[in-house]
Structure formats: C-alpha cells, structure tokens
C-alpha cells in the first residue's frame, strides 16, 4: 500500500462538479491515486453544517467513486472537523482521502535494486506537522472510518519508521 493522505477543502456554493471534480478525475484516470474516501458537507443559511451525498454535489457523476472493500461503512463525519467550525453560510467542504499509487512501483523498484526507503515525509503547508500530529490525524481518520485497522497500522508503522 502507498502512503495515505487527505485534504479538507472548502469552496463557495457547490463548485465541486465544475472545478474540483475534473482535476480529481484526471488523477484517478492517470492511476496516480486511489480514492479511499470522499465526504461532503455544506452550511445552510443559519450556518449549520450538514452532510451531503456525492451524487448531490456531483450530479453528473464525474467522479466515479466506489468505497474500497465490500463492506459499506459510513464515511467520515465532516461535522467533527474543527477547521470547518467557521465555514461561511452557503459554502461547501470536501474531505478527500487517497492512497498515492504512483509511489508503490517506485518503492518496489528501489527494493528490487537492493535499496531501501530511508525517509518519507510530506512537507506540511503550515510547517507544524510533527510525528505526534501525524499520528493524531491518522487516529482521527481511523475513528471517522476513513481507514481500516490494517491501513491504520501500516501507516502508523511507516510514520514511526520515518
């Protein structure tokens, strides 16, 4: 399994289908990523955050997303994401959890050449990610149902090895 990452993005109105979905679809088509989970929410006029289904925010089905695995579990609850507490009325948010597929063949090639992966780290946007923060985020993804216990353990091992 490749590294698992996530983004929480916000945007005015319901601009997912016309601006964000095409870029996500391109990454999927290139097989650079595998979407593990997608969750959406929007604020109504009084500021209440409500969950939204993919088919509502992407009515034309631009992003063909099927949750991995046979079991269907409820997706992450964006209402628990503190960063969205101040989301303006009429705005939307998306949580995108993905596996970086492009890195899997590279890692396998390095290992077959007798090499080994000695460091892997995502450069944080805010400069504040440390091991504890990464582990807390990973645990949060597992609690929200975005990662299975096995995926959590694999990623935890990778973080601690880095």
C-alpha positions in Angstrom: 0.0 0.0 0.0 1.2 3.5 -0.8 1.2 6.5 1.5 -2.3 7.7 2.6 -3.0 11.4 2.6 -6.1 13.6 3.0 -7.2 17.1 2.3 -10.1 19.1 3.6 -11.0 21.8 1.2 -13.7 24.5 1.3 -15.3 26.4 -1.6 -18.2 28.8 -2.1 -21.5 27.2 -3.1 -21.4 23.9 -4.9 -18.4 24.4 -7.1 -17.2 20.8 -6.8 -18.5 19.5 -10.0 -17.3 22.3 -12.3 -13.9 23.0 -10.8 -12.6 20.3 -8.4 -14.1 17.0 -9.8 -12.3 17.3 -13.2 -8.9 17.5 -11.6 -9.7 14.6 -9.2 -11.0 12.6 -12.2 -7.7 13.2 -14.0 -5.7 12.0 -11.1 -7.8 8.8 -10.9 -7.6 8.3 -14.7 -3.8 8.6 -14.5 -3.8 5.9 -11.7 -1.7 8.3 -9.6 -4.1 7.9 -6.7 -6.9 5.6 -5.4 -9.6 7.4 -3.5 -10.3 5.7 -0.2 -13.0 8.1 1.0 -14.9 11.2 0.0 -17.1 13.1 2.3 -19.0 16.4 1.7 -20.8 19.0 3.8 -22.3 22.4 3.3 -23.5 25.2 5.6 -27.1 26.3 5.3 -28.1 30.0 5.7 -28.0 29.8 9.5 -24.5 28.3 9.5 -25.5 24.8 10.3 -23.1 22.2 8.8 -25.0 19.4 7.1 -23.6 16.3 5.4 -24.1 16.0 1.6 -24.0 12.9 -0.6 -21.6 12.7 -3.6 -24.5 12.4 -6.1 -25.9 15.7 -4.8 -22.7 17.6 -5.2 -21.7 15.8 -8.4 -25.0 15.1 -10.2 -23.3 14.1 -13.5 -21.2 11.5 -11.8 -17.8 13.0 -12.9 -16.0 11.3 -10.0 -16.7 7.5 -10.2 -16.0 6.7 -6.5 -16.7 3.3 -5.0 -15.5 2.8 -1.5 -12.8 0.2 -1.3 -13.8 -3.1 0.1 -17.1 -4.9 0.0 -18.4 -3.5 3.3 -20.1 -0.1 3.2 -19.3 1.9 6.3 -20.5 5.4 6.9 -17.9 7.9 5.7 -16.1 10.4 7.9 -18.3 13.0 9.6 -17.2 16.4 8.5 -19.2 17.9 11.3 -16.4 16.8 13.6 -13.6 18.7 11.7 -12.8 21.7 13.8 -11.3 23.6 10.8 -14.9 23.8 9.5 -16.4 25.5 12.6 -16.2 28.9 10.9 -17.3 27.8 7.4 -19.3 30.7 5.9 -23.0 30.2 5.2 -23.6 28.9 1.7 -20.2 27.3 1.5 -19.2 23.6 0.9 -16.4 21.4 2.1 -14.9 18.1 0.9 -12.7 15.6 2.6 -10.7 13.6 0.2 -8.7 10.6 1.5 -6.4 8.9 -1.0 -3.6 6.4 -1.5 -0.6 7.6 -3.5 -0.4 4.8 -6.1 2.4 6.3 -8.1 4.9 5.7 -5.3 4.2 2.0 -5.0 6.1 0.9 -8.2 8.9 3.3 -7.3 9.3 1.8 -3.8 9.2 -1.7 -5.3 11.9 -0.8 -7.9 14.1 0.7 -5.1 13.8 -2.5 -3.1 14.4 -4.8 -6.1 17.6 -2.8 -6.8 18.8 -3.6 -3.2 17.9 -0.1 -2.0 15.6 0.9 0.8 13.3 3.7 1.7 15.1 5.6 4.5 12.8 8.7 4.8 9.4 9.8 3.6 7.7 12.9 4.7 5.1 15.2 3.4 6.1 18.9 3.6 3.4 20.5 5.6 1.6 23.6 4.5 1.7 25.2 7.9 5.1 24.0 8.9 3.7 22.5 12.1 3.4 18.7 11.4 5.4 16.5 13.7 5.2 12.8 14.4 2.6 13.3 17.2 0.4 15.5 15.0 0.6 13.0 12.1 -0.3 10.1 14.5 -3.2 12.1 15.9 -4.5 12.8 12.4 -4.1 9.2 11.4 -6.1 8.1 14.5 -8.8 10.6 13.7 -9.1 9.1 10.1 -9.5 5.6 11.7 -12.1 6.9 14.1 -14.0 8.5 11.3 -14.0 5.2 9.4 -11.7 6.5 6.6 -9.1 3.9 7.4 -9.4 0.3 8.4 -7.4 -1.0 11.3 -4.9 -2.7 9.0 -4.5 0.5 6.9 -4.0 2.5 10.2 -1.4 0.0 11.4 0.5 0.1 8.1 0.6 3.9 8.1 1.5 4.2 11.7 4.4 1.9 11.2 5.5 4.0 8.2 5.3 7.2 10.2 7.2 5.8 13.1 9.9 4.3 10.7 10.4 7.7 9.0 
